[in-house]
Amino acid sequence: MIKAERQNLILEYVAKDKKVLLDQLSEILNVSEDTVRRDIKELSDQGLLRAVRGGALHRSPIPMHYRDRQNVDVEHKKIIAAKALEFIKPNLSLIHI
């Protein structure tokens, strides 16, 4: 099996199961775990999936860092905040745990 075919299969498995494990892919593709690891690294570098220890995860469309997320869906956040304000009454204490 050529590299492009392996990488396409890896992407298919990630899309279907949202994650893949090195040992499982190695067995399915009949190649070494090192070969799968290199393929996953290459796909991760291309932004097609997220490499993690022992496998890979589906690439999330939501930015992970807080500073990136604070500007996502601002209008929806304002709607949620307005609804939450309806429950806050005078002299009410709020504690975030």
DSSP file (Angstrom, degrees, kcal/mol; ACC not computed):
  #  RESIDUE AA STRUCTURE BP1 BP2  ACC     N-H-->O    O-->H-N    N-H-->O    O-->H-N    TCO  KAPPA ALPHA  PHI   PSI    X-CA   Y-CA   Z-CA
    1    1 A M              0   0    0      0, 0.0     2,-0.1     0, 0.0    28,-0.0   0.000 360.0 360.0 360.0 133.3    0.0    0.0    0.0
    2    2 A I     >  -     0   0    0      1,-0.1     4,-2.2     4,-0.0     3,-0.4  -0.412 360.0-106.4 -83.4 161.9    1.4    3.4   -0.9
    3    3 A K  H  > S+     0   0    0      1,-0.2     4,-2.8     2,-0.2     5,-0.2   0.872 117.2  53.7 -54.9 -45.2    1.7    6.3    1.5
    4    4 A A  H  > S+     0   0    0      1,-0.2     4,-2.1     2,-0.2    -1,-0.2   0.885 109.6  48.9 -61.0 -39.3   -1.2    8.3   -0.1
    5    5 A E  H  > S+     0   0    0     -3,-0.4     4,-2.3     2,-0.2    -1,-0.2   0.923 111.7  49.1 -65.7 -44.2   -3.6    5.3    0.3
    6    6 A R  H  X S+     0   0    0     -4,-2.2     4,-2.6     1,-0.2    -2,-0.2   0.932 111.8  48.6 -59.9 -46.2   -2.5    4.8    3.9
    7    7 A Q  H  X S+     0   0    0     -4,-2.8     4,-2.4     1,-0.2    -1,-0.2   0.883 109.8  51.6 -65.8 -37.5   -3.1    8.5    4.8
    8    8 A N  H  X S+     0   0    0     -4,-2.1     4,-2.1    -5,-0.2    -1,-0.2   0.910 111.0  48.6 -63.3 -41.4   -6.5    8.5    3.1
    9    9 A L  H  X S+     0   0    0     -4,-2.3     4,-2.5     2,-0.2    -2,-0.2   0.900 109.4  52.5 -65.1 -40.3   -7.5    5.5    5.1
   10   10 A I  H  X S+     0   0    0     -4,-2.6     4,-2.4     1,-0.2    -2,-0.2   0.931 110.0  48.3 -59.8 -45.4   -6.2    7.1    8.3
   11   11 A L  H  X S+     0   0    0     -4,-2.4     4,-2.4     1,-0.2    -1,-0.2   0.877 110.1  52.5 -63.3 -37.6   -8.3   10.2    7.6
   12   12 A E  H  X S+     0   0    0     -4,-2.1     4,-2.1     2,-0.2    -1,-0.2   0.926 110.5  47.1 -63.4 -45.0  -11.4    8.0    6.9
   13   13 A Y  H  X S+     0   0    0     -4,-2.5     4,-2.9     1,-0.2     6,-0.4   0.900 112.7  49.3 -64.0 -40.7  -11.0    6.2   10.2
   14   14 A V  H  X S+     0   0    0     -4,-2.4     4,-2.0     1,-0.2    -1,-0.2   0.909 111.4  49.3 -65.2 -41.6  -10.5    9.5   12.1
   15   15 A A  H  < S+     0   0    0     -4,-2.4    -1,-0.2    -5,-0.2    -2,-0.2   0.880 117.5  41.5 -64.8 -37.3  -13.6   11.0   10.4
   16   16 A K  H  < S+     0   0    0     -4,-2.1    -2,-0.2    -5,-0.2    -1,-0.2   0.942 130.4  22.7 -76.5 -48.9  -15.7    8.0   11.2
   17   17 A D  H  < S-     0   0    0     -4,-2.9    -3,-0.2    -5,-0.2    -2,-0.2   0.500  92.6-129.8-100.7  -5.8  -14.5    7.3   14.8
   18   18 A K  S  < S+     0   0    0     -4,-2.0    40,-2.1    -5,-0.3     2,-0.3   0.391  86.5  43.3  68.1  -2.3  -13.2   10.7   15.8
   19   19 A K  E     -A   57   0A   0     -6,-0.4     2,-0.3    38,-0.2    38,-0.2  -0.977  62.9-162.3-160.8 158.4  -10.0    9.0   17.0
   20   20 A V  E     -A   56   0A   0     36,-2.3    36,-2.1    -2,-0.3     2,-0.4  -0.984  13.7-138.9-141.4 152.4   -7.5    6.4   15.9
   21   21 A L  E  >  -A   55   0A   0     -2,-0.3     4,-2.5    34,-0.2    34,-0.3  -0.903  17.1-130.3-113.7 142.4   -4.9    4.4   17.8
   22   22 A L  H  > S+     0   0    0     32,-2.7     4,-2.6    -2,-0.4     5,-0.2   0.911 106.6  49.3 -55.9 -47.6   -1.4    3.6   16.5
   23   23 A D  H  > S+     0   0    0     31,-0.3     4,-1.7     1,-0.2    -1,-0.2   0.882 112.0  48.2 -64.7 -38.0   -1.6   -0.1   17.3
   24   24 A Q  H  > S+     0   0    0      2,-0.2     4,-2.6     1,-0.2    -1,-0.2   0.936 113.8  46.2 -66.5 -45.9   -5.0   -0.6   15.7
   25   25 A L  H  X S+     0   0    0     -4,-2.5     4,-3.1     1,-0.2     5,-0.3   0.888 109.0  56.1 -63.8 -38.7   -3.9    1.3   12.5
   26   26 A S  H  X>S+     0   0    0     -4,-2.6     5,-1.6    -5,-0.3     4,-0.9   0.913 111.9  42.8 -59.2 -43.0   -0.7   -0.6   12.4
   27   27 A E  H  <5S+     0   0    0     -4,-1.7    -2,-0.2    -5,-0.2    -1,-0.2   0.921 116.2  47.0 -69.4 -44.6   -2.6   -3.9   12.4
   28   28 A I  H  <5S+     0   0    0     -4,-2.6    -2,-0.2     1,-0.2    -3,-0.2   0.921 120.3  37.8 -63.5 -45.2   -5.3   -2.7    9.9
   29   29 A L  H  <5S-     0   0    0     -4,-3.1    -1,-0.2    -5,-0.2    -2,-0.2   0.567 103.9-129.8 -85.9  -9.3   -2.8   -1.2    7.4
   30   30 A N  T  <5 +     0   0    0     -4,-0.9     2,-0.3    -5,-0.3    -3,-0.2   0.917  68.9 112.6  59.1  46.3   -0.2   -4.0    8.0
   31   31 A V  S   <S-     0   0    0     -5,-1.6    -1,-0.2    -6,-0.2    -2,-0.1  -0.867  73.3 -82.0-136.2 170.2    2.6   -1.6    8.6
   32   32 A S     >  -     0   0    0     -2,-0.3     4,-1.9     1,-0.1     5,-0.2  -0.293  34.8-116.7 -72.4 159.5    4.8   -0.7   11.6
   33   33 A E  H  > S+     0   0    0      1,-0.2     4,-2.9     2,-0.2     5,-0.2   0.841 116.8  59.4 -64.0 -32.1    3.6    1.7   14.3
   34   34 A D  H  > S+     0   0    0      2,-0.2     4,-2.3     1,-0.2    -1,-0.2   0.892 104.1  50.0 -63.1 -38.8    6.5    4.0   13.3
   35   35 A T  H  > S+     0   0    0      2,-0.2     4,-2.2     1,-0.2    -2,-0.2   0.930 112.8  46.1 -64.7 -44.7    5.1    4.2    9.7
   36   36 A V  H  X S+     0   0    0     -4,-1.9     4,-2.8     1,-0.2    -2,-0.2   0.908 110.9  53.5 -63.5 -41.3    1.7    5.1   11.1
   37   37 A R  H  X S+     0   0    0     -4,-2.9     4,-2.5     1,-0.2    -2,-0.2   0.909 109.3  48.0 -60.2 -43.0    3.3    7.6   13.5
   38   38 A R  H  X S+     0   0    0     -4,-2.3     4,-2.3     2,-0.2    -1,-0.2   0.909 112.1  49.6 -64.7 -41.3    5.1    9.3   10.6
   39   39 A D  H  X S+     0   0    0     -4,-2.2     4,-2.5     2,-0.2    -2,-0.2   0.925 111.8  48.2 -62.6 -44.0    1.9    9.4    8.5
   40   40 A I  H  X S+     0   0    0     -4,-2.8     4,-2.6     2,-0.2    -2,-0.2   0.907 110.5  51.6 -64.0 -41.6   -0.1   10.9   11.4
   41   41 A K  H  X S+     0   0    0     -4,-2.5     4,-2.5    -5,-0.2    -1,-0.2   0.925 111.1  47.9 -60.6 -43.9    2.6   13.5   12.0
   42   42 A E  H  X S+     0   0    0     -4,-2.3     4,-1.3     2,-0.2    -2,-0.2   0.917 113.1  47.2 -63.9 -43.4    2.5   14.5    8.3
   43   43 A L  H  <>S+     0   0    0     -4,-2.5     5,-2.5     1,-0.2     6,-0.6   0.868 112.2  51.2 -66.2 -36.0   -1.3   14.7    8.3
   44   44 A S  H ><5S+     0   0    0     -4,-2.6     3,-1.5     1,-0.2    -2,-0.2   0.904 106.2  53.8 -66.4 -41.8   -1.1   16.8   11.6
   45   45 A D  H 3<5S+     0   0    0     -4,-2.5    -1,-0.2     1,-0.3    -2,-0.2   0.803 107.3  52.3 -62.3 -28.4    1.4   19.2   10.0
   46   46 A Q  T 3<5S-     0   0    0     -4,-1.3    -1,-0.3    -5,-0.2    -2,-0.2   0.512 117.0-117.5 -83.7  -5.7   -1.1   19.7    7.2
   47   47 A G  T < 5S+     0   0    0     -3,-1.5    -3,-0.2    -4,-0.3    -2,-0.1   0.682  81.1 121.2  79.7  18.6   -3.8   20.5    9.7
   48   48 A L  S   <S-     0   0    0     -5,-2.5    11,-0.5     1,-0.1     2,-0.3   0.680  81.4  -4.6 -90.2 -19.0   -6.0   17.5    8.7
   49   49 A L  S    S-     0   0    0     -6,-0.6     2,-0.6     9,-0.2    -2,-0.2  -0.931  74.8-103.9-157.5 176.5   -6.0   15.9   12.1
   50   50 A R  E     -B   57   0A   0      7,-2.7     7,-2.8    -2,-0.3     2,-0.3  -0.945  29.4-141.0-116.7 115.0   -4.5   16.3   15.6
   51   51 A A  E     +B   56   0A   0     -2,-0.6     2,-0.3     5,-0.2     5,-0.3  -0.543  27.1 173.7 -73.7 133.8   -1.7   14.0   16.6
   52   52 A V  E >   -B   55   0A   0      3,-2.1     3,-2.2    -2,-0.3     2,-0.2  -0.877  46.4 -69.6-132.6 166.7   -1.8   12.9   20.2
   53   53 A R  T 3  S+     0   0    0     -2,-0.3     3,-0.1     1,-0.3     0, 0.0  -0.406 122.0   7.2 -60.1 120.5    0.3   10.4   22.2
   54   54 A G  T 3  S-     0   0    0     -2,-0.2   -32,-2.7     1,-0.2   -31,-0.3   0.465 135.6 -16.6  88.8   2.2   -0.6    6.9   20.9
   55   55 A G  E <  S-AB  21  52A   0     -3,-2.2    -3,-2.1   -34,-0.3     2,-0.3  -0.932  77.6 -75.1 170.5-144.5   -2.8    8.0   18.0
   56   56 A A  E     -AB  20  51A   0    -36,-2.1   -36,-2.3    -2,-0.3     2,-0.3  -0.988  24.5-146.2-152.3 155.5   -4.7   10.9   16.5
   57   57 A L  E     -AB  19  50A   0     -7,-2.8    -7,-2.7    -2,-0.3   -38,-0.2  -0.848  35.6 -90.6-121.3 158.6   -8.0   12.8   17.0
   58   58 A H        -     0   0    0    -40,-2.1     2,-0.5    -2,-0.3    -9,-0.2  -0.436  51.1-105.8 -63.3 139.1  -10.4   14.5   14.7
   59   59 A R        -     0   0    0    -11,-0.5    -1,-0.1    -2,-0.1   -41,-0.0  -0.586  34.7-133.1 -72.9 120.2   -9.5   18.2   14.1
   60   60 A S        -     0   0    0     -2,-0.5     4,-0.1     1,-0.1    -1,-0.1  -0.543   2.8-146.1 -75.7 135.6  -11.9   20.3   16.1
   61   61 A P  S    S+     0   0    0      0, 0.0    -1,-0.1     0, 0.0    -2,-0.0   0.633  79.9  86.1 -74.5 -11.5  -13.4   23.3   14.2
   62   62 A I  S    S-     0   0    0      1,-0.0    -2,-0.1     2,-0.0     7,-0.1  -0.776  89.4-116.2 -92.3 126.9  -13.4   25.3   17.4
   63   63 A P        -     0   0    0      0, 0.0     9,-0.1     0, 0.0    -1,-0.0  -0.368  21.9-148.2 -59.3 138.7  -10.2   27.1   18.3
   64   64 A M        +     0   0    0     -4,-0.1     2,-0.2     4,-0.1    -2,-0.0   0.836  68.3  84.0 -83.9 -34.1   -8.8   25.6   21.6
   65   65 A H  S >> S-     0   0    0      1,-0.1     4,-2.3     2,-0.0     3,-0.7  -0.468  78.5-128.7 -77.0 141.9   -7.1   28.6   23.2
   66   66 A Y  H 3> S+     0   0    0      1,-0.3     4,-2.2     2,-0.2    -1,-0.1   0.893 107.7  55.6 -55.0 -44.3   -9.3   31.0   25.2
   67   67 A R  H 34 S+     0   0    0      1,-0.2     4,-0.3     2,-0.2    -1,-0.3   0.822 111.6  44.4 -63.5 -29.2   -8.0   34.0   23.4
   68   68 A D  H X4 S+     0   0    0     -3,-0.7     3,-0.8     1,-0.1    -1,-0.2   0.872 114.1  49.7 -77.6 -38.6   -9.1   32.5   20.1
   69   69 A R  H >< S+     0   0    0     -4,-2.3     3,-1.9     1,-0.2    -2,-0.2   0.749  92.7  74.5 -73.7 -23.9  -12.4   31.3   21.5
   70   70 A Q  T 3< S+     0   0    0     -4,-2.2    -1,-0.2     1,-0.3    -2,-0.1   0.735  99.1  46.7 -65.6 -19.2  -13.5   34.6   23.1
   71   71 A N  T <  S+     0   0    0     -3,-0.8     2,-0.4    -4,-0.3     3,-0.4   0.298  91.4 100.9-102.6   9.1  -14.2   36.0   19.6
   72   72 A V  S <  S-     0   0    0     -3,-1.9     5,-0.1     1,-0.2   -10,-0.0  -0.816  96.5  -7.5 -96.6 132.0  -16.2   33.0   18.4
   73   73 A D  S  > S+     0   0    0     -2,-0.4     4,-2.0     1,-0.1    -1,-0.2   0.865  75.0 165.0  55.1  43.6  -20.0   33.2   18.4
   74   74 A V  H  > S+     0   0    0     -3,-0.4     4,-2.1     1,-0.2     5,-0.2   0.873  71.1  54.8 -59.3 -39.8  -20.1   36.5   20.2
   75   75 A E  H  > S+     0   0    0      1,-0.2     4,-1.8     2,-0.2    -1,-0.2   0.907 108.1  48.3 -63.5 -41.2  -23.8   37.1   19.4
   76   76 A H  H  > S+     0   0    0      1,-0.2     4,-2.3     2,-0.2    -1,-0.2   0.885 109.8  53.1 -65.3 -37.3  -24.8   33.8   20.9
   77   77 A K  H  X S+     0   0    0     -4,-2.0     4,-2.4     1,-0.2    -2,-0.2   0.871 107.0  52.1 -65.2 -36.7  -22.8   34.6   24.0
   78   78 A K  H  X S+     0   0    0     -4,-2.1     4,-2.3     2,-0.2    -1,-0.2   0.892 108.6  50.5 -66.3 -38.7  -24.6   37.9   24.3
   79   79 A I  H  X S+     0   0    0     -4,-1.8     4,-2.1     2,-0.2    -2,-0.2   0.920 111.4  48.1 -63.7 -44.5  -28.0   36.1   24.1
   80   80 A I  H  X S+     0   0    0     -4,-2.3     4,-2.4     1,-0.2    -2,-0.2   0.912 111.5  50.3 -62.8 -42.9  -26.9   33.6   26.8
   81   81 A A  H  X S+     0   0    0     -4,-2.4     4,-2.1     1,-0.2    -2,-0.2   0.903 109.0  51.4 -62.8 -41.6  -25.7   36.5   29.0
   82   82 A A  H  X S+     0   0    0     -4,-2.3     4,-0.8     1,-0.2    -1,-0.2   0.902 111.1  48.2 -62.8 -41.2  -29.0   38.4   28.6
   83   83 A K  H >< S+     0   0    0     -4,-2.1     3,-0.7     1,-0.2     4,-0.5   0.901 110.4  51.6 -64.8 -40.7  -31.0   35.2   29.6
   84   84 A A  H >X S+     0   0    0     -4,-2.4     3,-1.5     1,-0.2     4,-0.5   0.871 101.9  60.7 -64.4 -36.4  -28.7   34.7   32.6
   85   85 A L  H >< S+     0   0    0     -4,-2.1     3,-0.8     1,-0.3    -1,-0.2   0.778  92.4  67.1 -62.8 -25.8  -29.3   38.3   33.7
   86   86 A E  T << S+     0   0    0     -4,-0.8    -1,-0.3    -3,-0.7    -2,-0.2   0.779 100.9  49.3 -63.7 -25.7  -33.1   37.5   34.0
   87   87 A F  T <4 S+     0   0    0     -3,-1.5     2,-0.6    -4,-0.5    -1,-0.2   0.571  90.1  92.8 -90.9 -10.1  -32.3   35.2   36.9
   88   88 A I    <<  -     0   0    0     -3,-0.8     3,-0.1    -4,-0.5     6,-0.0  -0.764  57.8-174.3 -91.6 120.3  -30.1   37.6   38.8
   89   89 A K    >   -     0   0    0     -2,-0.6     3,-1.5     1,-0.1    -2,-0.1  -0.688  36.4 -78.0-108.6 161.4  -32.1   39.6   41.4
   90   90 A P  T 3  S+     0   0    0      0, 0.0    -1,-0.1     0, 0.0     3,-0.1  -0.264 117.1  17.4 -56.6 146.0  -31.1   42.5   43.6
   91   91 A N  T 3  S+     0   0    0      1,-0.2     2,-0.4    -3,-0.1    -3,-0.0   0.599  92.4 138.9  65.0  15.1  -29.1   41.4   46.7
   92   92 A L    <   -     0   0    0     -3,-1.5     2,-0.4     2,-0.0    -1,-0.2  -0.755  44.1-145.3 -90.3 132.4  -28.3   38.1   45.1
   93   93 A S        -     0   0    0     -2,-0.4     2,-0.4    -3,-0.1    -4,-0.0  -0.819   9.8-159.2 -98.6 136.3  -24.8   36.7   45.6
   94   94 A L        -     0   0    0     -2,-0.4     2,-0.4     2,-0.0    -6,-0.0  -0.949   7.3-173.6-115.5 134.4  -23.1   34.7   42.8
   95   95 A I        -     0   0    0     -2,-0.4     2,-0.6     0, 0.0    -2,-0.0  -0.993  12.4-152.1-128.6 127.8  -20.2   32.4   43.4
   96   96 A H              0   0    0     -2,-0.4    -2,-0.0     1,-0.1     0, 0.0  -0.873 360.0 360.0 -98.0 122.5  -18.3   30.6   40.6
   97   97 A I              0   0    0     -2,-0.6    -1,-0.1     0, 0.0     0, 0.0   0.393 360.0 360.0-108.3 360.0  -16.8   27.4   41.8
